[in-house]
Amino acid sequence: MRHVPWVTIVVTAIFFVSWYGQDLLHQAFVSGEGLANSLAQFLLLCVLGIVAALALLEWTIKFVLRRRRARQVM
């Protein structure tokens, strides 16, 4: 469990529990209006892409730091 991007997971959970995240999810999947539905789904995909990029960045930073610490020990 050391390789999990915990910071990204916590920030994402806080966003989706917040009012903005709940409204985005409601507009994307429950809204009866087609235009609002399409726009909200696009925004949701953008948010998920940003979350994926942040998770990759966090994992890369952890990997580089772990590798540097291992070289310093030797």
Sequence and secondary structure as in RCSB ss.txt:
>XXXX:A:sequence
MRHVPWVTIVVTAIFFVSWYGQDLLHQAFVSGEGLANSLAQFLLLCVLGIVAALALLEWTIKFVLRRRRARQVM
>XXXX:A:secstr
 TTS HHHHHHHHHHHHSHHHHHHHHHHHT S HHHHHHHHHHHHHHHHHHHHHHHHHHHHHHHHHHHHHHHH 
